[in-house]
């Protein structure tokens, strides 16, 4: 079976077009840390997570991630 190029190409995130809620992997990729680190930061309160669905999947607010990077939403608009 041939795998299409779109299936193998990872979605690249940029600071200009981040979704409002990010997954563990997306945050880890942006911050260049392990997904486990992101989960640990959530447990310690450094990066609060929102739990969704019955499985308890984590999502992180864009504003919280940008704050960790030292970026305010106003600085992105400039």
PQR file with spaces between the fields and no chain letter, atoms N, CA, C, O and H, PARSE charges and radii, in Angstrom:
ATOM       1  N    UNK     1       0.820   -1.186    0.000 -0.4000 1.5000
ATOM       2  CA   UNK     1       0.000    0.000    0.000 -0.0000 2.0000
ATOM       3  C    UNK     1       0.864    1.250    0.000  0.5500 1.7000
ATOM       4  O    UNK     1       1.847    1.341    0.736 -0.5500 1.4000
ATOM       5  N    UNK     2       0.490    2.204   -0.826 -0.4000 1.5000
ATOM       6  CA   UNK     2       1.213    3.465   -0.868 -0.0000 2.0000
ATOM       7  C    UNK     2       0.586    4.438    0.121  0.5500 1.7000
ATOM       8  O    UNK     2      -0.635    4.558    0.218 -0.5500 1.4000
ATOM       9  H    UNK     2      -0.308    2.130   -1.424  0.4000 1.0000
ATOM      10  N    UNK     3       1.440    5.116    0.837 -0.4000 1.5000
ATOM      11  CA   UNK     3       0.971    6.113    1.795 -0.0000 2.0000
ATOM      12  C    UNK     3       1.063    7.475    1.125  0.5500 1.7000
ATOM      13  O    UNK     3       2.086    7.823    0.534 -0.5500 1.4000
ATOM      14  H    UNK     3       2.432    5.019    0.758  0.4000 1.0000
ATOM      15  N    UNK     4      -0.006    8.233    1.222 -0.4000 1.5000
ATOM      16  CA   UNK     4      -0.004    9.550    0.573 -0.0000 2.0000
ATOM      17  C    UNK     4       0.933   10.504    1.297  0.5500 1.7000
ATOM      18  O    UNK     4       1.212   10.347    2.486 -0.5500 1.4000
ATOM      19  H    UNK     4      -0.837    7.950    1.701  0.4000 1.0000
ATOM      20  N    UNK     5       1.415   11.499    0.553 -0.4000 1.5000
ATOM      21  CA   UNK     5       2.319   12.488    1.127 -0.0000 2.0000
ATOM      22  C    UNK     5       1.641   13.296    2.222  0.5500 1.7000
ATOM      23  O    UNK     5       2.295   13.694    3.186 -0.5500 1.4000
ATOM      24  H    UNK     5       1.189   11.627   -0.412  0.4000 1.0000
ATOM      25  N    UNK     6       0.346   13.546    2.092 -0.4000 1.5000
ATOM      26  CA   UNK     6      -0.348   14.331    3.110 -0.0000 2.0000
ATOM      27  C    UNK     6      -0.447   13.585    4.426  0.5500 1.7000
ATOM      28  O    UNK     6      -0.470   14.205    5.490 -0.5500 1.4000
ATOM      29  H    UNK     6      -0.185   13.223    1.308  0.4000 1.0000
ATOM      30  N    UNK     7      -0.507   12.276    4.369 -0.4000 1.5000
ATOM      31  CA   UNK     7      -0.584   11.497    5.602 -0.0000 2.0000
ATOM      32  C    UNK     7       0.752   11.468    6.325  0.5500 1.7000
ATOM      33  O    UNK     7       0.783   11.388    7.553 -0.5500 1.4000
ATOM      34  H    UNK     7      -0.489   11.772    3.505  0.4000 1.0000
ATOM      35  N    UNK     8       1.853   11.531    5.592 -0.4000 1.5000
ATOM      36  CA   UNK     8       3.164   11.464    6.221 -0.0000 2.0000
ATOM      37  C    UNK     8       3.705   12.828    6.594  0.5500 1.7000
ATOM      38  O    UNK     8       4.633   12.919    7.398 -0.5500 1.4000
ATOM      39  H    UNK     8       1.828   11.596    4.595  0.4000 1.0000
ATOM      40  N    UNK     9       3.155   13.886    6.038 -0.4000 1.5000
ATOM      41  CA   UNK     9       3.616   15.233    6.350 -0.0000 2.0000
ATOM      42  C    UNK     9       2.973   15.699    7.646  0.5500 1.7000
ATOM      43  O    UNK     9       1.749   15.706    7.782 -0.5500 1.4000
ATOM      44  H    UNK     9       2.401   13.813    5.385  0.4000 1.0000
ATOM      45  N    UNK    10       3.817   16.088    8.596 -0.4000 1.5000
ATOM      46  CA   UNK    10       3.284   16.578    9.861 -0.0000 2.0000
ATOM      47  C    UNK    10       2.815   18.008    9.698  0.5500 1.7000
ATOM      48  O    UNK    10       3.417   18.799    8.972 -0.5500 1.4000
ATOM      49  H    UNK    10       4.811   16.082    8.485  0.4000 1.0000
ATOM      50  N    UNK    11       1.735   18.326   10.382 -0.4000 1.5000
ATOM      51  CA   UNK    11       1.185   19.674   10.345 -0.0000 2.0000
ATOM      52  C    UNK    11       2.117   20.604   11.118  0.5500 1.7000
ATOM      53  O    UNK    11       2.380   20.391   12.301 -0.5500 1.4000
ATOM      54  H    UNK    11       1.246   17.684   10.972  0.4000 1.0000
ATOM      55  N    UNK    12       2.604   21.617   10.449 -0.4000 1.5000
ATOM      56  CA   UNK    12       3.493   22.568   11.076 -0.0000 2.0000
ATOM      57  C    UNK    12       2.684   23.684   11.724  0.5500 1.7000
ATOM      58  O    UNK    12       1.824   24.293   11.087 -0.5500 1.4000
ATOM      59  H    UNK    12       2.390   21.790    9.487  0.4000 1.0000
ATOM      60  N    UNK    13       2.967   23.943   12.985 -0.4000 1.5000
ATOM      61  CA   UNK    13       2.287   25.011   13.697 -0.0000 2.0000
ATOM      62  C    UNK    13       3.153   26.258   13.681  0.5500 1.7000
ATOM      63  O    UNK    13       4.374   26.179   13.821 -0.5500 1.4000
ATOM      64  H    UNK    13       3.665   23.449   13.503  0.4000 1.0000
ATOM      65  N    UNK    14       2.525   27.396   13.514 -0.4000 1.5000
ATOM      66  CA   UNK    14       3.242   28.657   13.642 -0.0000 2.0000
ATOM      67  C    UNK    14       2.524   29.495   14.679  0.5500 1.7000
ATOM      68  O    UNK    14       1.338   29.292   14.936 -0.5500 1.4000
ATOM      69  H    UNK    14       1.533   27.461   13.400  0.4000 1.0000
ATOM      70  N    UNK    15       3.230   30.427   15.269 -0.4000 1.5000
ATOM      71  CA   UNK    15       2.645   31.243   16.322 -0.0000 2.0000
ATOM      72  C    UNK    15       1.506   32.118   15.814  0.5500 1.7000
ATOM      73  O    UNK    15       0.628   32.507   16.584 -0.5500 1.4000
ATOM      74  H    UNK    15       4.194   30.593   15.061  0.4000 1.0000
ATOM      75  N    UNK    16       1.518   32.427   14.526 -0.4000 1.5000
ATOM      76  CA   UNK    16       0.495   33.313   13.967 -0.0000 2.0000
ATOM      77  C    UNK    16      -0.860   32.627   13.815  0.5500 1.7000
ATOM      78  O    UNK    16      -1.895   33.288   13.909 -0.5500 1.4000
ATOM      79  H    UNK    16       2.231   32.111   13.900  0.4000 1.0000
ATOM      80  N    UNK    17      -0.874   31.319   13.582 -0.4000 1.5000
ATOM      81  CA   UNK    17      -2.148   30.653   13.326 -0.0000 2.0000
ATOM      82  C    UNK    17      -2.402   29.464   14.255  0.5500 1.7000
ATOM      83  O    UNK    17      -2.823   28.397   13.809 -0.5500 1.4000
ATOM      84  H    UNK    17      -0.034   30.782   13.506  0.4000 1.0000
ATOM      85  N    UNK    18      -2.143   29.661   15.545 -0.4000 1.5000
ATOM      86  CA   UNK    18      -2.397   28.605   16.512 -0.0000 2.0000
ATOM      87  C    UNK    18      -3.890   28.469   16.781  0.5500 1.7000
ATOM      88  O    UNK    18      -4.606   29.470   16.833 -0.5500 1.4000
ATOM      89  H    UNK    18      -1.801   30.529   15.907  0.4000 1.0000
ATOM      90  N    UNK    19      -4.365   27.236   16.954 -0.4000 1.5000
ATOM      91  CA   UNK    19      -5.764   27.070   17.368 -0.0000 2.0000
ATOM      92  C    UNK    19      -5.924   27.512   18.826  0.5500 1.7000
ATOM      93  O    UNK    19      -4.934   27.635   19.547 -0.5500 1.4000
ATOM      94  H    UNK    19      -3.784   26.423   16.912  0.4000 1.0000
ATOM      95  N    UNK    20      -7.151   27.749   19.257 -0.4000 1.5000
ATOM      96  CA   UNK    20      -7.403   28.197   20.632 -0.0000 2.0000
ATOM      97  C    UNK    20      -7.035   27.142   21.666  0.5500 1.7000
ATOM      98  O    UNK    20      -6.570   27.475   22.756 -0.5500 1.4000
ATOM      99  H    UNK    20      -7.955   27.650   18.672  0.4000 1.0000
ATOM     100  N    UNK    21      -7.239   25.867   21.330 -0.4000 1.5000
ATOM     101  CA   UNK    21      -6.864   24.765   22.215 -0.0000 2.0000
ATOM     102  C    UNK    21      -5.858   23.871   21.502  0.5500 1.7000
ATOM     103  O    UNK    21      -6.040   23.508   20.340 -0.5500 1.4000
ATOM     104  H    UNK    21      -7.617   25.596   20.445  0.4000 1.0000
ATOM     105  N    UNK    22      -4.800   23.525   22.215 -0.4000 1.5000
ATOM     106  CA   UNK    22      -3.721   22.718   21.636 -0.0000 2.0000
ATOM     107  C    UNK    22      -3.614   21.379   22.347  0.5500 1.7000
ATOM     108  O    UNK    22      -3.903   21.275   23.539 -0.5500 1.4000
ATOM     109  H    UNK    22      -4.652   23.820   23.159  0.4000 1.0000
ATOM     110  N    UNK    23      -3.199   20.357   21.612 -0.4000 1.5000
ATOM     111  CA   UNK    23      -2.993   19.032   22.191 -0.0000 2.0000
ATOM     112  C    UNK    23      -1.643   18.975   22.897  0.5500 1.7000
ATOM     113  O    UNK    23      -0.821   19.883   22.769 -0.5500 1.4000
ATOM     114  H    UNK    23      -2.964   20.442   20.644  0.4000 1.0000
ATOM     115  N    UNK    24      -1.430   17.903   23.636 -0.4000 1.5000
ATOM     116  CA   UNK    24      -0.157   17.693   24.329 -0.0000 2.0000
ATOM     117  C    UNK    24       0.989   17.689   23.321  0.5500 1.7000
ATOM     118  O    UNK    24       2.016   18.330   23.544 -0.5500 1.4000
ATOM     119  H    UNK    24      -2.097   17.166   23.739  0.4000 1.0000
ATOM     120  N    UNK    25       0.817   16.972   22.220 -0.4000 1.5000
ATOM     121  CA   UNK    25       1.890   16.890   21.215 -0.0000 2.0000
ATOM     122  C    UNK    25       2.174   18.233   20.559  0.5500 1.7000
ATOM     123  O    UNK    25       3.330   18.573   20.305 -0.5500 1.4000
ATOM     124  H    UNK    25      -0.018   16.451   22.039  0.4000 1.0000
ATOM     125  N    UNK    26       1.118   18.999   20.283 -0.4000 1.5000
ATOM     126  CA   UNK    26       1.320   20.310   19.663 -0.0000 2.0000
ATOM     127  C    UNK    26       2.090   21.244   20.589  0.5500 1.7000
ATOM     128  O    UNK    26       2.995   21.952   20.148 -0.5500 1.4000
ATOM     129  H    UNK    26       0.179   18.723   20.490  0.4000 1.0000
ATOM     130  N    UNK    27       1.734   21.247   21.867 -0.4000 1.5000
ATOM     131  CA   UNK    27       2.435   22.100   22.839 -0.0000 2.0000
ATOM     132  C    UNK    27       3.881   21.641   22.985  0.5500 1.7000
ATOM     133  O    UNK    27       4.797   22.463   23.009 -0.5500 1.4000
ATOM     134  H    UNK    27       0.999   20.671   22.225  0.4000 1.0000
ATOM     135  N    UNK    28       4.084   20.339   23.083 -0.4000 1.5000
ATOM     136  CA   UNK    28       5.439   19.804   23.218 -0.0000 2.0000
ATOM     137  C    UNK    28       6.299   20.187   22.018  0.5500 1.7000
ATOM     138  O    UNK    28       7.474   20.521   22.171 -0.5500 1.4000
ATOM     139  H    UNK    28       3.340   19.671   23.064  0.4000 1.0000
ATOM     140  N    UNK    29       5.716   20.139   20.838 -0.4000 1.5000
ATOM     141  CA   UNK    29       6.442   20.505   19.629 -0.0000 2.0000
ATOM     142  C    UNK    29       6.810   21.988   19.634  0.5500 1.7000
ATOM     143  O    UNK    29       7.935   22.358   19.298 -0.5500 1.4000
ATOM     144  H    UNK    29       4.761   19.868   20.714  0.4000 1.0000
ATOM     145  N    UNK    30       5.862   22.821   20.015 -0.4000 1.5000
ATOM     146  CA   UNK    30       6.125   24.262   20.060 -0.0000 2.0000
ATOM     147  C    UNK    30       7.209   24.623   21.072  0.5500 1.7000
ATOM     148  O    UNK    30       8.078   25.451   20.801 -0.5500 1.4000
ATOM     149  H    UNK    30       4.949   22.520   20.288  0.4000 1.0000
ATOM     150  N    UNK    31       7.142   23.987   22.241 -0.4000 1.5000
ATOM     151  CA   UNK    31       8.092   24.296   23.312 -0.0000 2.0000
ATOM     152  C    UNK    31       9.362   23.464   23.239  0.5500 1.7000
ATOM     153  O    UNK    31      10.303   23.679   24.003 -0.5500 1.4000
ATOM     154  H    UNK    31       6.436   23.314   22.461  0.4000 1.0000
ATOM     155  N    UNK    32       9.382   22.520   22.320 -0.4000 1.5000
ATOM     156  CA   UNK    32      10.543   21.634   22.115 -0.0000 2.0000
ATOM     157  C    UNK    32      10.925   20.865   23.371  0.5500 1.7000
ATOM     158  O    UNK    32      12.088   20.800   23.769 -0.5500 1.4000
ATOM     159  H    UNK    32       8.617   22.345   21.699  0.4000 1.0000
ATOM     160  N    UNK    33       9.885   20.280   23.981 -0.4000 1.5000
ATOM     161  CA   UNK    33      10.090   19.414   25.137 -0.0000 2.0000
ATOM     162  C    UNK    33       9.294   18.129   24.901  0.5500 1.7000
ATOM     163  O    UNK    33       8.550   18.023   23.926 -0.5500 1.4000
ATOM     164  H    UNK    33       8.940   20.333   23.657  0.4000 1.0000
ATOM     165  N    UNK    34       9.452   17.180   25.777 -0.4000 1.5000
ATOM     166  CA   UNK    34       8.744   15.909   25.675 -0.0000 2.0000
ATOM     167  C    UNK    34       7.266   16.081   26.047  0.5500 1.7000
ATOM     168  O    UNK    34       6.940   16.912   26.895 -0.5500 1.4000
ATOM     169  H    UNK    34      10.056   17.266   26.569  0.4000 1.0000
ATOM     170  N    UNK    35       6.372   15.306   25.423 -0.4000 1.5000
ATOM     171  CA   UNK    35       4.969   15.329   25.854 -0.0000 2.0000
ATOM     172  C    UNK    35       4.805   14.995   27.340  0.5500 1.7000
ATOM     173  O    UNK    35       3.902   15.513   27.996 -0.5500 1.4000
ATOM     174  H    UNK    35       6.637   14.631   24.735  0.4000 1.0000
ATOM     175  N    UNK    36       5.663   14.144   27.863 -0.4000 1.5000
ATOM     176  CA   UNK    36       5.615   13.819   29.288 -0.0000 2.0000
ATOM     177  C    UNK    36       5.914   15.053   30.139  0.5500 1.7000
ATOM     178  O    UNK    36       5.308   15.232   31.195 -0.5500 1.4000
ATOM     179  H    UNK    36       6.397   13.723   27.331  0.4000 1.0000
ATOM     180  N    UNK    37       6.821   15.889   29.701 -0.4000 1.5000
ATOM     181  CA   UNK    37       7.126   17.135   30.403 -0.0000 2.0000
ATOM     182  C    UNK    37       5.897   18.032   30.459  0.5500 1.7000
ATOM     183  O    UNK    37       5.616   18.643   31.490 -0.5500 1.4000
ATOM     184  H    UNK    37       7.313   15.744   28.842  0.4000 1.0000
ATOM     185  N    UNK    38       5.167   18.112   29.354 -0.4000 1.5000
ATOM     186  CA   UNK    38       3.954   18.929   29.319 -0.0000 2.0000
ATOM     187  C    UNK    38       2.943   18.406   30.334  0.5500 1.7000
ATOM     188  O    UNK    38       2.324   19.194   31.049 -0.5500 1.4000
ATOM     189  H    UNK    38       5.396   17.615   28.517  0.4000 1.0000
ATOM     190  N    UNK    39       2.768   17.094   30.406 -0.4000 1.5000
ATOM     191  CA   UNK    39       1.848   16.511   31.373 -0.0000 2.0000
ATOM     192  C    UNK    39       2.292   16.789   32.807  0.5500 1.7000
ATOM     193  O    UNK    39       1.460   17.063   33.672 -0.5500 1.4000
ATOM     194  H    UNK    39       3.271   16.453   29.826  0.4000 1.0000
ATOM     195  N    UNK    40       3.590   16.720   33.062 -0.4000 1.5000
ATOM     196  CA   UNK    40       4.113   17.008   34.402 -0.0000 2.0000
ATOM     197  C    UNK    40       3.875   18.466   34.780  0.5500 1.7000
ATOM     198  O    UNK    40       3.498   18.770   35.912 -0.5500 1.4000
ATOM     199  H    UNK    40       4.266   16.498   32.360  0.4000 1.0000
ATOM     200  N    UNK    41       4.101   19.371   33.815 -0.4000 1.5000
ATOM     201  CA   UNK    41       3.854   20.789   34.080 -0.0000 2.0000
ATOM     202  C    UNK    41       2.391   21.026   34.410  0.5500 1.7000
ATOM     203  O    UNK    41       2.071   21.879   35.238 -0.5500 1.4000
ATOM     204  H    UNK    41       4.407   19.124   32.895  0.4000 1.0000
ATOM     205  N    UNK    42       1.507   20.283   33.773 -0.4000 1.5000
ATOM     206  CA   UNK    42       0.083   20.400   34.069 -0.0000 2.0000
ATOM     207  C    UNK    42      -0.240   19.965   35.483  0.5500 1.7000
ATOM     208  O    UNK    42      -1.027   20.612   36.174 -0.5500 1.4000
ATOM     209  H    UNK    42       1.768   19.590   33.101  0.4000 1.0000
ATOM     210  N    UNK    43       0.367   18.868   35.915 -0.4000 1.5000
ATOM     211  CA   UNK    43       0.128   18.380   37.275 -0.0000 2.0000
ATOM     212  C    UNK    43       0.659   19.350   38.318  0.5500 1.7000
ATOM     213  O    UNK    43       0.086   19.469   39.401 -0.5500 1.4000
ATOM     214  H    UNK    43       1.006   18.343   35.353  0.4000 1.0000
ATOM     215  N    UNK    44       1.745   20.043   38.004 -0.4000 1.5000
ATOM     216  CA   UNK    44       2.351   20.990   38.948 -0.0000 2.0000
ATOM     217  C    UNK    44       1.728   22.380   38.884  0.5500 1.7000
ATOM     218  O    UNK    44       2.041   23.244   39.703 -0.5500 1.4000
ATOM     219  H    UNK    44       2.210   19.947   37.124  0.4000 1.0000
ATOM     220  N    UNK    45       0.855   22.593   37.918 -0.4000 1.5000
ATOM     221  CA   UNK    45       0.202   23.889   37.804 -0.0000 2.0000
ATOM     222  C    UNK    45       0.940   24.905   36.955  0.5500 1.7000
ATOM     223  O    UNK    45       0.486   26.041   36.812 -0.5500 1.4000
ATOM     224  H    UNK    45       0.601   21.891   37.252  0.4000 1.0000
ATOM     225  N    UNK    46       2.062   24.516   36.394 -0.4000 1.5000
ATOM     226  CA   UNK    46       2.832   25.440   35.554 -0.0000 2.0000
ATOM     227  C    UNK    46       2.116   25.717   34.234  0.5500 1.7000
ATOM     228  O    UNK    46       2.197   26.824   33.702 -0.5500 1.4000
ATOM     229  H    UNK    46       2.431   23.594   36.510  0.4000 1.0000
ATOM     230  N    UNK    47       1.421   24.718   33.711 -0.4000 1.5000
ATOM     231  CA   UNK    47       0.675   24.838   32.464 -0.0000 2.0000
ATOM     232  C    UNK    47      -0.656   24.113   32.647  0.5500 1.7000
ATOM     233  O    UNK    47      -0.759   22.914   32.389 -0.5500 1.4000
ATOM     234  H    UNK    47       1.355   23.819   34.144  0.4000 1.0000
ATOM     235  N    UNK    48      -1.672   24.849   33.094 -0.4000 1.5000
ATOM     236  CA   UNK    48      -2.951   24.187   33.396 -0.0000 2.0000
ATOM     237  C    UNK    48      -3.605   23.578   32.166  0.5500 1.7000
ATOM     238  O    UNK    48      -3.628   24.176   31.091 -0.5500 1.4000
ATOM     239  H    UNK    48      -1.588   25.823   33.303  0.4000 1.0000
ATOM     240  N    UNK    49      -4.134   22.378   32.349 -0.4000 1.5000
ATOM     241  CA   UNK    49      -4.779   21.645   31.260 -0.0000 2.0000
ATOM     242  C    UNK    49      -6.290   21.686   31.418  0.5500 1.7000
ATOM     243  O    UNK    49      -6.817   21.782   32.526 -0.5500 1.4000
ATOM     244  H    UNK    49      -4.115   21.892   33.223  0.4000 1.0000
ATOM     245  N    UNK    50      -6.965   21.611   30.299 -0.4000 1.5000
ATOM     246  CA   UNK    50      -8.414   21.454   30.263 -0.0000 2.0000
ATOM     247  C    UNK    50      -8.662   20.000   29.886  0.5500 1.7000
ATOM     248  O    UNK    50      -8.111   19.511   28.899 -0.5500 1.4000
ATOM     249  H    UNK    50      -6.537   21.532   29.398  0.4000 1.0000
ATOM     250  N    UNK    51      -9.482   19.311   30.660 -0.4000 1.5000
ATOM     251  CA   UNK    51      -9.791   17.915   30.364 -0.0000 2.0000
ATOM     252  C    UNK    51     -11.061   17.863   29.525  0.5500 1.7000
ATOM     253  O    UNK    51     -12.074   18.471   29.869 -0.5500 1.4000
ATOM     254  H    UNK    51      -9.929   19.708   31.462  0.4000 1.0000
ATOM     255  N    UNK    52     -10.990   17.131   28.425 -0.4000 1.5000
ATOM     256  CA   UNK    52     -12.156   16.993   27.551 -0.0000 2.0000
ATOM     257  C    UNK    52     -12.536   15.530   27.423  0.5500 1.7000
ATOM     258  O    UNK    52     -11.714   14.656   27.699 -0.5500 1.4000
ATOM     259  H    UNK    52     -10.166   16.637   28.145  0.4000 1.0000
ATOM     260  N    UNK    53     -13.701   15.257   27.032 -0.4000 1.5000
ATOM     261  CA   UNK    53     -14.302   13.940   26.770 -0.0000 2.0000
ATOM     262  C    UNK    53     -14.157   12.955   27.936  0.5500 1.7000
ATOM     263  O    UNK    53     -13.555   13.269   28.963 -0.5500 1.4000
ATOM     264  H    UNK    53     -14.369   15.967   26.808  0.4000 1.0000
ATOM     265  N    UNK    54     -14.710   11.788   27.754 -0.4000 1.5000
ATOM     266  CA   UNK    54     -14.738   10.785   28.825 -0.0000 2.0000
ATOM     267  C    UNK    54     -13.356   10.173   29.094  0.5500 1.7000
ATOM     268  O    UNK    54     -13.115    9.640   30.177 -0.5500 1.4000
ATOM     269  H    UNK    54     -15.199   11.533   26.920  0.4000 1.0000
ATOM     270  N    UNK    55     -12.457   10.250   28.116 -0.4000 1.5000
ATOM     271  CA   UNK    55     -11.097    9.716   28.312 -0.0000 2.0000
ATOM     272  C    UNK    55     -10.229   10.671   29.110  0.5500 1.7000
ATOM     273  O    UNK    55      -9.194   10.274   29.646 -0.5500 1.4000
ATOM     274  H    UNK    55     -12.653   10.683   27.236  0.4000 1.0000
ATOM     275  N    UNK    56     -10.644   11.929   29.191 -0.4000 1.5000
ATOM     276  CA   UNK    56      -9.857   12.905   29.942 -0.0000 2.0000
ATOM     277  C    UNK    56      -8.675   13.458   29.160  0.5500 1.7000
ATOM     278  O    UNK    56      -7.661   13.834   29.748 -0.5500 1.4000
ATOM     279  H    UNK    56     -11.485   12.251   28.756  0.4000 1.0000
ATOM     280  N    UNK    57      -8.799   13.510   27.835 -0.4000 1.5000
ATOM     281  CA   UNK    57      -7.718   14.070   27.024 -0.0000 2.0000
ATOM     282  C    UNK    57      -7.433   15.502   27.456  0.5500 1.7000
ATOM     283  O    UNK    57      -8.337   16.236   27.856 -0.5500 1.4000
ATOM     284  H    UNK    57      -9.623   13.205   27.357  0.4000 1.0000
ATOM     285  N    UNK    58      -6.168   15.888   27.370 -0.4000 1.5000
ATOM     286  CA   UNK    58      -5.759   17.223   27.784 -0.0000 2.0000
ATOM     287  C    UNK    58      -5.715   18.171   26.597  0.5500 1.7000
ATOM     288  O    UNK    58      -5.321   17.799   25.491 -0.5500 1.4000
ATOM     289  H    UNK    58      -5.433   15.292   27.045  0.4000 1.0000
ATOM     290  N    UNK    59      -6.129   19.400   26.853 -0.4000 1.5000
ATOM     291  CA   UNK    59      -5.968   20.490   25.891 -0.0000 2.0000
ATOM     292  C    UNK    59      -5.441   21.691   26.658  0.5500 1.7000
ATOM     293  O    UNK    59      -5.729   21.868   27.841 -0.5500 1.4000
ATOM     294  H    UNK    59      -6.449   19.703   27.751  0.4000 1.0000
ATOM     295  N    UNK    60      -4.675   22.503   25.970 -0.4000 1.5000
ATOM     296  CA   UNK    60      -4.039   23.654   26.595 -0.0000 2.0000
ATOM     297  C    UNK    60      -4.440   24.923   25.860  0.5500 1.7000
ATOM     298  O    UNK    60      -4.471   24.953   24.630 -0.5500 1.4000
ATOM     299  H    UNK    60      -4.441   22.359   25.009  0.4000 1.0000
ATOM     300  N    UNK    61      -4.745   25.962   26.614 -0.4000 1.5000
ATOM     301  CA   UNK    61      -5.132   27.239   26.012 -0.0000 2.0000
ATOM     302  C    UNK    61      -3.940   27.884   25.333  0.5500 1.7000
ATOM     303  O    UNK    61      -2.821   27.859   25.845 -0.5500 1.4000
ATOM     304  H    UNK    61      -4.720   25.937   27.613  0.4000 1.0000
ATOM     305  N    UNK    62      -4.200   28.457   24.178 -0.4000 1.5000
ATOM     306  CA   UNK    62      -3.156   29.133   23.411 -0.0000 2.0000
ATOM     307  C    UNK    62      -2.482   30.214   24.259  0.5500 1.7000
ATOM     308  O    UNK    62      -1.260   30.356   24.232 -0.5500 1.4000
ATOM     309  H    UNK    62      -5.109   28.477   23.762  0.4000 1.0000
ATOM     310  N    UNK    63      -3.276   30.968   25.004 -0.4000 1.5000
ATOM     311  CA   UNK    63      -2.736   32.061   25.811 -0.0000 2.0000
ATOM     312  C    UNK    63      -1.742   31.560   26.862  0.5500 1.7000
ATOM     313  O    UNK    63      -0.739   32.221   27.133 -0.5500 1.4000
ATOM     314  H    UNK    63      -4.269   30.853   25.025  0.4000 1.0000
ATOM     315  N    UNK    64      -2.020   30.392   27.456 -0.4000 1.5000
ATOM     316  CA   UNK    64      -1.125   29.818   28.462 -0.0000 2.0000
ATOM     317  C    UNK    64       0.209   29.415   27.856  0.5500 1.7000
ATOM     318  O    UNK    64       1.266   29.622   28.453 -0.5500 1.4000
ATOM     319  H    UNK    64      -2.835   29.856   27.236  0.4000 1.0000
ATOM     320  N    UNK    65       0.146   28.840   26.671 -0.4000 1.5000
ATOM     321  CA   UNK    65       1.374   28.412   25.988 -0.0000 2.0000
ATOM     322  C    UNK    65       2.200   29.631   25.582  0.5500 1.7000
ATOM     323  O    UNK    65       3.418   29.651   25.763 -0.5500 1.4000
ATOM     324  H    UNK    65      -0.712   28.672   26.186  0.4000 1.0000
ATOM     325  N    UNK    66       1.537   30.642   25.037 -0.4000 1.5000
ATOM     326  CA   UNK    66       2.243   31.861   24.646 -0.0000 2.0000
ATOM     327  C    UNK    66       2.864   32.550   25.854  0.5500 1.7000
ATOM     328  O    UNK    66       3.961   33.101   25.764 -0.5500 1.4000
ATOM     329  H    UNK    66       0.548   30.626   24.890  0.4000 1.0000
ATOM     330  N    UNK    67       2.151   32.517   27.005 -0.4000 1.5000
ATOM     331  CA   UNK    67       2.680   33.110   28.225 -0.0000 2.0000
ATOM     332  C    UNK    67       3.983   32.425   28.634  0.5500 1.7000
ATOM     333  O    UNK    67       4.936   33.089   29.042 -0.5500 1.4000
ATOM     334  H    UNK    67       1.260   32.069   27.078  0.4000 1.0000
ATOM     335  N    UNK    68       4.020   31.085   28.522 -0.4000 1.5000
ATOM     336  CA   UNK    68       5.247   30.360   28.839 -0.0000 2.0000
ATOM     337  C    UNK    68       6.400   30.771   27.931  0.5500 1.7000
ATOM     338  O    UNK    68       7.561   30.779   28.340 -0.5500 1.4000
ATOM     339  H    UNK    68       3.245   30.546   28.191  0.4000 1.0000
ATOM     340  N    UNK    69       6.059   31.113   26.692 -0.4000 1.5000
ATOM     341  CA   UNK    69       7.081   31.558   25.744 -0.0000 2.0000
ATOM     342  C    UNK    69       7.456   33.034   25.946  0.5500 1.7000
ATOM     343  O    UNK    69       8.382   33.538   25.311 -0.5500 1.4000
ATOM     344  H    UNK    69       5.116   31.108   26.359  0.4000 1.0000
ATOM     345  N    UNK    70       6.727   33.717   26.834 -0.4000 1.5000
ATOM     346  CA   UNK    70       6.986   35.128   27.069 -0.0000 2.0000
ATOM     347  C    UNK    70       6.374   36.027   26.009  0.5500 1.7000
ATOM     348  O    UNK    70       6.845   37.141   25.778 -0.5500 1.4000
ATOM     349  H    UNK    70       5.974   33.308   27.349  0.4000 1.0000
ATOM     350  N    UNK    71       5.327   35.538   25.370 -0.4000 1.5000
ATOM     351  CA   UNK    71       4.682   36.298   24.287 -0.0000 2.0000
ATOM     352  C    UNK    71       3.283   36.683   24.744  0.5500 1.7000
ATOM     353  O    UNK    71       2.524   35.852   25.241 -0.5500 1.4000
ATOM     354  H    UNK    71       4.945   34.633   25.558  0.4000 1.0000
ATOM     355  N    UNK    72       2.959   37.955   24.567 -0.4000 1.5000
ATOM     356  CA   UNK    72       1.591   38.396   24.843 -0.0000 2.0000
ATOM     357  C    UNK    72       0.833   38.412   23.525  0.5500 1.7000
ATOM     358  O    UNK    72       1.440   38.620   22.475 -0.5500 1.4000
ATOM     359  H    UNK    72       3.576   38.630   24.163  0.4000 1.0000
ATOM     360  N    UNK    73      -0.477   38.198   23.551 -0.4000 1.5000
ATOM     361  CA   UNK    73      -1.253   38.209   22.299 -0.0000 2.0000
ATOM     362  C    UNK    73      -1.106   39.527   21.533  0.5500 1.7000
ATOM     363  O    UNK    73      -1.163   39.525   20.304 -0.5500 1.4000
ATOM     364  H    UNK    73      -0.970   38.029   24.404  0.4000 1.0000
ATOM     365  N    UNK    74      -0.921   40.641   22.226 -0.4000 1.5000
ATOM     366  CA   UNK    74      -0.753   41.933   21.556 -0.0000 2.0000
ATOM     367  C    UNK    74       0.542   41.979   20.742  0.5500 1.7000
ATOM     368  O    UNK    74       0.591   42.602   19.681 -0.5500 1.4000
ATOM     369  H    UNK    74      -0.874   40.642   23.225  0.4000 1.0000
ATOM     370  N    UNK    75       1.588   41.318   21.243 -0.4000 1.5000
ATOM     371  CA   UNK    75       2.865   41.349   20.520 -0.0000 2.0000
ATOM     372  C    UNK    75       2.801   40.564   19.222  0.5500 1.7000
ATOM     373  O    UNK    75       3.588   40.822   18.311 -0.5500 1.4000
ATOM     374  H    UNK    75       1.548   40.812   22.104  0.4000 1.0000
ATOM     375  N    UNK    76       1.884   39.612   19.115 -0.4000 1.5000
ATOM     376  CA   UNK    76       1.711   38.865   17.865 -0.0000 2.0000
ATOM     377  C    UNK    76       1.054   39.714   16.792  0.5500 1.7000
ATOM     378  O    UNK    76       1.308   39.527   15.602 -0.5500 1.4000
ATOM     379  H    UNK    76       1.244   39.403   19.855  0.4000 1.0000
ATOM     380  N    UNK    77       0.204   40.655   17.214 -0.4000 1.5000
ATOM     381  CA   UNK    77      -0.521   41.487   16.259 -0.0000 2.0000
ATOM     382  C    UNK    77       0.389   42.518   15.595  0.5500 1.7000
ATOM     383  O    UNK    77       0.100   42.971   14.488 -0.5500 1.4000
ATOM     384  H    UNK    77      -0.002   40.807   18.181  0.4000 1.0000
ATOM     385  N    UNK    78       1.467   42.886   16.247 -0.4000 1.5000
ATOM     386  CA   UNK    78       2.359   43.926   15.715 -0.0000 2.0000
ATOM     387  C    UNK    78       3.198   43.457   14.563  0.5500 1.7000
ATOM     388  O    UNK    78       3.991   44.228   14.022 -0.5500 1.4000
ATOM     389  H    UNK    78       1.701   42.518   17.146  0.4000 1.0000
